[in-house]
Amino acid sequence: MSRRQLIAAAFGLLAFLAFVGYALDRAFEQAAEQSVKSRMQGYAIAYAAGIDVDVTGALLPPALAPDRRLEMPGSGLYVQIVQPGGTWSSISAMRVNLPQGKLLPLQEEVFDGPLRITADGDVLGTQVYRYGRSFAMEYGNGQQARYTVYVIEDTRPFRALMNVFRQYMWRYLLLAGLVLILLQMLTLRWSLQPLRRVVAELSNVRQGRARQMTGAHPRELAPLVGSINELIESERNNLQRQRNVMSDLAHSLKTPLAVMRTQLEANDDEAALRAGFNTQLNRMNDIVGYQLGRARSGGHSLYAAPIEIMRYAEEISRGLEKVYAQKGIFCEFDVDENARFYGEPGDLQELLGNLLENAFKWAESRVLLTVAGMASSNGLRPGVLIAVEDDGPGIEQEKIHLVLQRGVRGDERVQGHGIGLSIVQDIIHNYAGLLNVGRSQELGGARFEARIPPEGEDSAKHAR
């Protein structure tokens, strides 16, 4: 871009300098011609002042010419006097064919040229300027002798002066053009430096050396940089969201697949196996539909119908009891019959499924699910509390923040992906709720408590 701007500026500058040069040349030429005219006018007046007239009206040229060149043949400066009776020329006009002038009206003047004249032996001739002015002189008994003085000067000194002027003028204009182009280069380099920094920072972001553009930028580029950062962050969030959806989908399908594998290994009769498979396939179909809808919407409906929690809890616990049948885990329920979940059915399945699966994984023999309603103080949609406890080893206080991170497992020796609790936390966050992790007072193991507040209220208000 800077090269194109520099080329365009250079062409524009050359056109401008050419126009300036032409204008200066015309102005100087006109000024020089005016100077020539003024000088020739001075010669004419000075020559006329030395002219005398006799009693017959004949003109007598001055004895001493105002310029010695008038007395030198072919000098380039000539005087021609035109009067009614004929024409007289200065000594310098010997062997020179001057243009014949005419008698002008009294006090009238004329300036013309360049005119071409020839001299003896000069075939090409030369060019001259001619200035003429009319005068009158009294003689005898009040009579007037009228005459016109023409001063003719060679244009070669004028042309030589013009050539010198043009030589120096174009030399200095060329130098000025080079200086201006250099300044333009420096200006472009300085003015485009912020854009180069933007390109460099974008390259760092693209190559992974930086997360976003953080350098100081001019006020004019601040909106552009901010928009680019927003686009980068949006693309990064979209990519992370797609990865999370895929990992969440894989994690959600893990439990139904495990139940189906357990049923195959249990050698149940065909009718029971078909019914179990049908249940798990329906659940897998619901999971896929839920995750696809979650990827499209990125949130939950504000006007979702209330969902009964017990039905989903029993279905999920039965499947987990089959998966962990070798541990002989007993799942207890303490569910408020009036408690309802206001949201997407898929969110409830993910919330209960991940919390219960985590409890079954770590429990020794018992798991307790507690569901209680949270009344609203403003008469709007009530909230709900869902707590899952187990009698396992529990979670140390300093490790709680780690197990809630995506991809981190509480114990690397236990099989899993480490994303179940992260899914729970994301769902609760979408409903403006809180996830509290601590130790179960009743069973002695871990306690995961999800609090989804009533509509329009702060979740912190209902936290213990």
Sequence and secondary structure as in RCSB ss.txt:
>XXXX:A:sequence
MSRRQLIAAAFGLLAFLAFVGYALDRAFEQAAEQSVKSRMQGYAIAYAAGIDVDVTGALLPPALAPDRRLEMPGS
GLYVQIVQPGGTWSSISAMRVNLPQGKLLPLQEEVFDGPLRITADGDVLGTQVYRYGRSFAMEYGNGQQARYTVY
VIEDTRPFRALMNVFRQYMWRYLLLAGLVLILLQMLTLRWSLQPLRRVVAELSNVRQGRARQMTGAHPRELAPLV
GSINELIESERNNLQRQRNVMSDLAHSLKTPLAVMRTQLEANDDEAALRAGFNTQLNRMNDIVGYQLGRARSGGH
SLYAAPIEIMRYAEEISRGLEKVYAQKGIFCEFDVDENARFYGEPGDLQELLGNLLENAFKWAESRVLLTVAGMA
SSNGLRPGVLIAVEDDGPGIEQEKIHLVLQRGVRGDERVQGHGIGLSIVQDIIHNYAGLLNVGRSQELGGARFEA
RIPPEGEDSAKHAR
>XXXX:A:secstr
 HHHHHHHHHHHHHHHHHHHHHHHHHHHHHHHHHHHHHHHHHHHHHHHHT EE TTS EE  SS SSGGGGSTTS
SEEEEEEETTEEEE GGGTTEE        TT EEEEEEEEEEETT SS EEEEEEEEEEEEEETTTEEEEEEEE
EEEESHHHHHHHHHHHHHHHHHHHHHHHHHHHHHHHHHHHHHHHHHHHHHHHHHHHTTS SS  S   TTTHHHH
HHHHHHHHHHHHHHHHHHHHHHHHHHHHHHHHHHHHHHHHTT  HHHHHHHHHHHHHHHHHHHHHHHHHHHH S 
 TT  EEEHHHHHHHHHHHHHHHTGGGT EEEEEE TT EEES HHHHHHHHHHHHHHHHHH SSEEEEEEEEE 
 TTSS  EEEEEEEESS    GGGHHHHTSTT  S TTS S S HHHHHHHHHHHTT EEEEEE TTTSSEEEEE
EE  TTS GGGG  
